[in-house]
Amino acid sequence: MSYTPVAADVAKLRNQTGAGMMDCKKALVEAEGDFEKAVDILRKKGQKVAANRADRESTEGAVIARVNEDNTLGAIISLNCETDFVGKNEAFIELAYELAEMAIFAATKEELLATDFHGMTVADKLIEQTGVIGEKIEIGTFERIEGPFLGAYIHAGNKIAAITSLSAKVDGADEVAKSVSMQAAAMNPIALDETKVSQETIDKELEIERHKLTEEGKPANIIDNILKGKMQRFYKDNTLVHQDFIKDSSMSVADYVKSVNADLKVTGFVRVSL
């Protein structure tokens, strides 16, 4: 018996990829309901698909980034709840900020949950707040970063935050770190640069592009050269330092950083979104 996709799955695939409803339906049928396979099918047919699909599932709450006083340690947490109403509550956001400050000095989420919070553990505090608010309250994502100089950015509405690490504390480092963190928050790069992109991601991208070029009838002896250019474009679009700088598209992020200090580099970043 052939697979017939339900409307909700078709809509989900359309929202994620930007492809047409009929194309999404056909892809799901061809993939026999396998969602990831359907996405790959659409990509191979040249449909518009975001390169990074990390943020498909959305929960409510607040994402907060904090760094320590000397800008060498930082953390981002998402404090999750069930409704947007609670996520925008002032007391809820204050709690998220306090927990993010504590997260700077915790090595893992488990360590944070075991940390003392005014006479009880953080885990017990979350259970208490679940009872008070009437919604499940939990720490979702926990990210921590160290570096020579860190700067953070929290997007309006507390749904996305990022922290960037720079190679040194120099004049203007505050503004640079904040601007690059804003870039990471807005553009959602998959890695710092091409050396940090996983081999699995590279292999998958090469497979997709090779398939498309073959379908277009390109000769086998020139496909490899075309693929080199395609991958350079992929790194430019999807890695932080090679992306066009959102405040001035005439330069890359790396060029912007160098324009402030010739020896300055971005050494890392973390990004969290709901």
Secondary structure as UniProt FT lines:
FT   HELIX           7..17
FT   HELIX           21..30
FT   TURN            31..33
FT   HELIX           35..44
FT   TURN            45..46
FT   TURN            54..55
FT   STRAND          60..67
FT   TURN            69..70
FT   STRAND          73..81
FT   HELIX           84..87
FT   HELIX           90..103
FT   TURN            104..105
FT   HELIX           109..113
FT   STRAND          116..117
FT   TURN            118..119
FT   STRAND          120..121
FT   HELIX           122..133
FT   STRAND          138..146
FT   STRAND          149..154
FT   TURN            156..157
FT   STRAND          160..166
FT   TURN            171..172
FT   HELIX           173..187
FT   HELIX           194..196
FT   HELIX           199..215
FT   TURN            216..217
FT   HELIX           220..238
FT   HELIX           240..242
FT   STRAND          244..245
FT   TURN            246..247
FT   STRAND          248..252
FT   HELIX           253..260
FT   TURN            262..263
FT   STRAND          266..273
//
